[in-house]
């Protein structure tokens, strides 16, 4: 089920530099959203930022009908959105994406997030049955960028924070020692979202160990519902001519081996 | 109030359609609103064989607009006829298939197949700026438009609408070319050939380097071109280019469009077309217009 509706902004929290957590009311989205899905949001209702912006769903509070999404205000559209006041309404299409995180048949899982790519992973960690033992790795640039540590810790079996400059947690990339940890933690599924270089490393390590890996991808979007073919990602090994999937409809979550990024 | 129009022999309950390439084959948008509200639906550009489309990125936002270079990704006409059109036919809205081809022969072959399909008409795409062969290259001047339209006309008995490229200095001559070759209508504008460059990487943002610009940014140019085309021909004009509401639609109708179509506006607001139908009705009520066709070309020029 898909909905397009004006949702009231209930809470607006600044989490860090240019980082905002918005809580909006939508029973429809709460009742239907799955981990990995996203929302397509009209940022100002005017022409200053003509296209909507896609944001992953961060959290769902079903009993109160509240949906949370987190975004970085770095461009014109997201800056306009960040100025919305509590009580205002935001036009939202959602929940979107047929490609969602799936944990059917797996045991221990590794969840890997980098930077603003960590947001779609929270609902996954929360909904994942506890028998799966979720090992979570979150990577940030520096100590000032570290967010949501306590929230993730509550939802997982083990949490490791990495910073590029070593000012907090472990120093280095979120993929540091990933290869050996996958073995020692007996991981048989990986879920990842983050910058493309990070996702490529995760994909490569997963392939080497033959562990199924699901990645959540991002792309510039037009309609976000699967009609315009604007958000293409290339399928792997399709030869010539290539074949493209739609990030919005076939994804945003894909088996890493199925697509080239 | 009478909102119905007869567009190129196609009877529609209102003049509001949705543009090719922005609405797929209707399925996705049907989850968000009742397609029966629309006057007509123009499908995604459909070619003889499946087309993969261009390498990403395929779109980027510009002030009040959108640059795209999708590259006509579609599953091919036979698949469309078998899998998409029967479903789309269930709605009380005209179904028009946008047909495209890399060569004149391809265009003819697609239209041959479409002539026996259960549809109301064909929009022949002589204007896509994002493919190396065909598209705008098949429709850049009077003679070419006339030649291709004529070849298609001979195999197509259904209403034929020719979609013109705006990337020319004399749009009226293109419209005339279509009319002289027997087209039932022309539609315009397709997108304006454009380019965006990322100043940090020094590379064009689109994988295809150039793309077509659409959205409110181009609307005044589109209105002028619709006016010029409507002045030049007797066949009806389908006007489009940056329409996001009823006021925009009325502007095109006054300029000479018998029907209008919403494209990029569907991304801004997926129910934009529904609101446009309602807005037009309110305008008619407010201005005492009993029949929408009385507004077609009713612009009053200064001096």
Contacts between the chains, C-beta under 8 A, distances in Angstrom:
chain1	res1	chain2	res2	distance
A	1	B	31	7.6
A	2	B	31	4.3
A	2	B	32	6.1
A	3	B	32	7.8
A	4	B	32	5.0
A	4	B	270	5.5
A	4	B	271	6.3
A	42	B	268	7.4
A	42	B	269	7.0
A	47	B	63	7.7
A	47	B	64	4.4
A	47	B	216	5.6
A	49	B	61	7.1
A	50	B	61	6.1
A	50	B	63	7.8
A	50	B	64	5.5
A	50	B	65	6.3
A	50	B	66	6.7
A	50	B	215	5.7
A	50	B	216	7.0
A	50	B	264	7.8
A	50	B	268	5.9
A	51	B	61	4.8
A	51	B	66	6.4
A	51	B	267	5.9
A	51	B	268	7.0
A	52	B	267	6.9
A	52	B	268	7.3
A	77	B	61	7.7
A	91	B	269	7.2
A	93	B	32	7.3
A	93	B	270	6.4
A	219	B	56	6.5
A	219	B	57	7.2
A	220	B	57	5.4
A	220	B	58	7.5
A	220	B	59	5.2
A	220	B	60	6.1
A	220	B	61	7.8
A	221	B	59	7.5
A	222	B	22	7.7
A	222	B	59	5.2
A	222	B	66	6.7
A	222	B	68	7.1
A	222	B	264	8.0
A	222	B	267	4.8
A	223	B	22	7.1
A	223	B	28	7.1
A	223	B	266	6.5
A	223	B	267	5.0
A	223	B	270	7.3
A	224	B	267	7.8
A	225	B	28	4.2
A	225	B	29	7.0
A	225	B	31	7.4
A	225	B	32	7.4
A	225	B	270	7.1
A	226	B	24	6.8
A	226	B	28	4.6
A	227	B	22	6.9
A	227	B	23	5.7
A	227	B	24	3.4
A	227	B	27	7.9
A	227	B	28	4.5
A	227	B	29	6.4
A	227	B	44	7.7
A	227	B	266	7.8
A	228	B	21	6.8
A	228	B	22	5.9
A	228	B	24	7.2
A	228	B	59	7.8
A	228	B	68	7.8
A	228	B	70	7.0
A	228	B	267	6.9
A	229	B	44	7.7
A	229	B	53	6.0
A	229	B	58	7.1
A	229	B	70	4.9
A	229	B	73	4.5
A	230	B	58	5.1
A	230	B	59	4.1
A	230	B	68	6.4
A	230	B	70	6.4
A	231	B	56	7.5
A	231	B	58	7.4
A	231	B	59	7.6
A	232	B	53	6.3
A	232	B	54	7.9
A	232	B	55	7.9
A	232	B	56	4.6
A	232	B	58	5.6
A	232	B	73	7.3
A	233	B	56	6.8
A	234	B	55	7.5
A	234	B	56	7.6
A	241	B	51	7.9
A	241	B	52	4.1
A	242	B	52	5.4
A	242	B	55	7.7
A	243	B	52	6.0
A	244	B	52	6.3
A	244	B	53	5.7
A	244	B	56	7.5
A	244	B	73	6.4
A	249	B	28	7.4
